[in-house]
Amino acid sequence: MLTLHAPLVESTRHLVDERLLFRVKPGAILINCGCGGLLDPDATLAVLESGRLSGVGLDCSTPSRPSTTRCSTTLTSSSPRT
């Protein structure tokens, strides 16, 4: 399991990219408790669809804008685990 707890600043934007995600243990779950911009959304989706990640939990996705409404999303891979 990989969890993120970081503010979004220029140095953390897309901190979690395809290069990092393809290095995680197969079947891992990624949970972003920080800002949406910490994840590269295209890379996250590609790695999830590949089956490398078994799930992704997002408190907010990109773009991350302050609002009174909280968003919460959980994505799971439909790829069979090997």
Secondary structure in CASP SS format (residue, H / E / C, confidence):
PFRMAT SS
TARGET T0000
AUTHOR 0000-0000-0000
METHOD secondary structure of the structure
MODEL  1
M C 1.00
L E 1.00
T E 1.00
L E 1.00
H C 1.00
A C 1.00
P C 1.00
L C 1.00
V C 1.00
E H 1.00
S H 1.00
T H 1.00
R C 1.00
H C 1.00
L C 1.00
V E 1.00
D C 1.00
E H 1.00
R H 1.00
L H 1.00
L H 1.00
F C 1.00
R C 1.00
V C 1.00
K C 1.00
P C 1.00
G C 1.00
A E 1.00
I E 1.00
L E 1.00
I E 1.00
N E 1.00
C C 1.00
G C 1.00
C C 1.00
G H 1.00
G H 1.00
L H 1.00
L E 1.00
D C 1.00
P H 1.00
D H 1.00
A H 1.00
T H 1.00
L H 1.00
A H 1.00
V H 1.00
L H 1.00
E H 1.00
S H 1.00
G C 1.00
R C 1.00
L E 1.00
S E 1.00
G E 1.00
V E 1.00
G E 1.00
L E 1.00
D C 1.00
C C 1.00
S C 1.00
T C 1.00
P C 1.00
S C 1.00
R C 1.00
P C 1.00
S C 1.00
T C 1.00
T C 1.00
R C 1.00
C C 1.00
S C 1.00
T E 1.00
T E 1.00
L E 1.00
T E 1.00
S C 1.00
S C 1.00
S C 1.00
P C 1.00
R C 1.00
T C 1.00
END
